[in-house]
Amino acid sequence: MEACTLAYQLHQEGARQYLTLPALSGYAGLRHLFTTRYGGVSSGCTASWNFGAWSLDSEANILRNYEILAETLGVAPNRLVRTDQTHTTNIRVVTEADAGKGITRPRDYSDVDGLVTDVKGIVLVTGHADCNALYFYDPVKAVIGLAHSGWRGTLNGIGAAMVETMRMQYGCNPADLVAGLGPALCQTCFEVDPDVAQRFFKKDPAYAQFAVQKGIKYHIDLKQVIRYDLLSAGVLAAQFHDMGLCTKCRKDLFFSHRGHQGKRGIMAAAMMLVE
Ligand SMILES: [Zn+2]
């Protein structure tokens, strides 16, 4: 477990606050970040940097928040590409033709929780408010991947599916991948009923080592489940990096679906290849 580095860097630029993984920021060919609640224009329970929660915020605010994200990464908003997250393990291979989809123009795809690309200058974007963000970078092939992994996506193995997609599409060697996890629920904060826990144990009895029972409820360490799956898929332990932050424990900094009883905005994970 020692190889699982707990590390993040908090950046503050005026009102804007976002995080990066030091393990990924060392690469000149890559830009990535994970936003916090602070830095956008939304108000009320979505204050202020909200990238979703459409029923609780205005379309104009959300678009402006994406513009600020694009500015932060040094690109135009029509260079962003957004998932259509429905807790699937579906992954889209993003090409130049997808630029702006889900942000400045409609998507022509649905039910996509993972994005991969080798196109430089296109920003992959996923949304989060307790669910894990999985970052992948292959510095050898210059390929990136970004996925939304809630408990359903984790149970169904979207992490391993990302590794497999990168291998099949671009010939990536899993041992070359650098993988990162953004802020998401910790084991204490991810409490589930026995039926959910049983679904995990049924899929792989080894997951029992990442669960504890408290009364009739279970607490599952989803980050350890993801790590276990990625290592099983060939990612090296030394190249797996976790920000080590919980959205609910740190609801002062993050939107947390559980921590804010559903009245919350959505944060963005973003990643792009640069020339
Ligand atoms: Zn927590």
Boltz pocket constraint, residues with backbone or C-beta under 6 A from the ligand:
constraints:
  - pocket:
      binder: B
      contacts: [[A, 184], [A, 185], [A, 186], [A, 187], [A, 188], [A, 189], [A, 246], [A, 247], [A, 248], [A, 249], [A, 250]]
      max_distance: 6.0
